[in-house]
């Protein structure tokens, strides 16, 4: 009679987890940079997607049409993010707005104008595990809300077509 010893076996889920973790630890990130297509940068949107709040999407051109990618940003309260020194909105935009001493960032509104210092926007980032090169566009959609927090019918949609290149 054979003794009954417990077998040390790995389930298929354990094996997949080990493979996935070993791939993550060996794959190096690649730096990609978005290069705008035109010098005027912003263009009116060709198609106006339906969204709420302030939305930023990255779309990729493939097989004759634009497709949603996994990269998108939603900003619920733009005014709050403009003033938050830890936010991406502040870091990439608000910090370049010229204000008089003691003046607070004005929120978007009718007649509001912003004076900016000259600055360069770098749209680049590290990506692991996928090739991001090719034709893309950034789509920005801004929605206005009334005093009762109801969205107004008109929105602003602008896009920046360009290329993403591996640096």
C-alpha positions in Angstrom: 0.0 0.0 0.0 1.3 3.5 -1.0 1.3 6.2 1.6 -1.0 9.2 1.0 1.2 12.3 0.8 -0.4 15.7 -0.1 0.6 16.7 -3.6 2.0 20.2 -4.1 0.4 21.1 -7.4 -0.3 24.5 -8.9 -3.7 25.3 -10.4 -3.9 26.7 -13.9 -4.8 30.1 -12.3 -1.6 30.0 -10.2 0.4 29.3 -13.3 -1.1 32.1 -15.2 -0.5 34.5 -12.3 3.2 33.5 -12.2 3.6 34.0 -15.9 1.8 37.4 -15.8 4.0 38.6 -12.9 7.2 37.4 -14.6 6.2 39.3 -17.8 5.5 42.5 -15.8 8.9 42.3 -14.1 10.8 41.8 -17.3 9.0 44.2 -19.7 10.5 47.7 -19.7 8.3 50.8 -20.1 8.6 52.8 -23.3 8.3 56.6 -23.4 5.8 57.9 -26.0 5.3 61.5 -27.1 2.2 63.0 -28.7 3.1 65.4 -31.6 0.3 67.7 -32.8 -0.4 67.7 -36.5 -1.1 71.4 -37.0 0.3 74.6 -35.4 -3.2 75.9 -34.6 -3.5 72.9 -32.2 -7.2 73.0 -31.5 -9.8 72.2 -34.1 -13.6 71.8 -33.9 -14.6 68.2 -33.3 -15.5 66.1 -36.4 -17.9 64.1 -34.4 -19.4 65.2 -31.1 -19.6 62.4 -28.5 -22.1 62.6 -25.7 -20.5 62.9 -22.3 -20.9 64.8 -19.1 -18.4 67.1 -17.2 -15.0 67.9 -18.7 -13.7 64.9 -20.5 -10.4 64.3 -22.3 -10.2 61.2 -24.5 -7.4 59.7 -26.6 -8.6 58.1 -29.8 -6.6 56.0 -32.3 -7.1 56.0 -36.0 -7.2 52.4 -37.3 -8.9 50.7 -40.3 -10.5 53.9 -41.6 -12.1 55.2 -38.4 -11.4 56.6 -34.9 -11.5 54.1 -32.0 -11.6 54.8 -28.2 -8.5 53.8 -26.3 -8.1 53.0 -22.7 -6.9 56.5 -21.9 -9.5 59.0 -20.8 -9.8 61.6 -18.0 -12.9 63.0 -16.5 -12.8 66.2 -14.4 -16.0 66.7 -12.4 -15.3 70.1 -10.9 -12.9 72.1 -13.2 -12.8 75.2 -10.9 -11.8 73.1 -7.9 -9.1 71.3 -10.0 -7.8 74.6 -11.3 -7.0 75.7 -7.8 -5.8 72.3 -6.4 -2.0 72.5 -6.6 -1.8 68.6 -6.6 -4.0 68.2 -9.7 -3.0 67.5 -13.3 -5.2 70.5 -14.4 -3.2 72.9 -12.1 0.2 71.3 -13.1 -0.4 71.4 -16.8 -2.5 74.6 -17.2 -3.4 76.8 -14.1 0.2 77.3 -13.0 0.7 79.3 -16.2 -2.2 81.6 -15.7 -1.0 85.1 -14.8 -3.0 86.5 -11.8 -2.8 89.9 -10.0 -1.6 89.6 -6.4 -4.3 88.1 -4.2 -6.5 87.2 -7.2 -8.0 83.7 -7.3 -8.4 81.7 -10.4 -11.6 82.7 -12.1 -13.9 79.8 -13.2 -15.0 79.5 -16.8 -17.9 81.8 -17.5 -19.3 84.3 -19.9 -16.7 87.1 -20.4 -13.9 85.4 -18.4 -10.5 85.8 -20.1 -7.2 84.2 -19.1 -3.8 85.7 -19.5 -1.1 83.0 -19.8 2.7 83.1 -19.7 4.3 81.4 -22.6 4.5 77.6 -21.9 5.1 74.3 -23.7 2.8 71.4 -23.1 4.5 68.0 -23.1 2.1 65.2 -23.8 4.2 62.2 -23.0 4.2 59.2 -20.8 5.6 55.7 -20.1 3.5 52.7 -21.3 4.2 49.1 -20.4 3.2 46.2 -22.6 1.7 47.8 -25.7 2.7 49.7 -28.7 1.1 53.2 -28.7 2.7 54.5 -31.9 0.5 55.8 -34.7 -2.2 58.4 -35.6 -4.2 59.6 -32.6 -6.3 62.6 -31.5 -7.0 64.1 -28.1 -10.7 65.2 -27.7 -11.6 67.8 -25.1 -15.3 68.3 -24.2 -16.4 71.1 -21.9 -19.9 71.2 -20.5 -21.5 74.2 -18.7 -23.8 73.8 -15.7 -26.4 76.3 -14.3 -26.8 77.3 -10.7 -29.0 74.2 -10.1 -26.2 71.9 -11.3 -28.2 71.1 -14.5 -26.1 70.7 -17.7 -26.7 73.4 -20.3 -27.5 72.2 -23.8 -24.4 73.6 -25.5 -20.9 72.3 -25.0 -17.5 73.0 -26.5 -15.7 70.2 -28.2 -12.2 70.6 -29.6 -9.7 68.0 -30.8 -6.0 67.9 -31.4 -5.0 65.4 -34.1 -1.4 64.1 -34.2 1.0 61.2 -34.0 2.3 59.3 -31.1 6.0 58.4 -31.5 8.2 56.2 -29.4 11.0 58.4 -27.9 
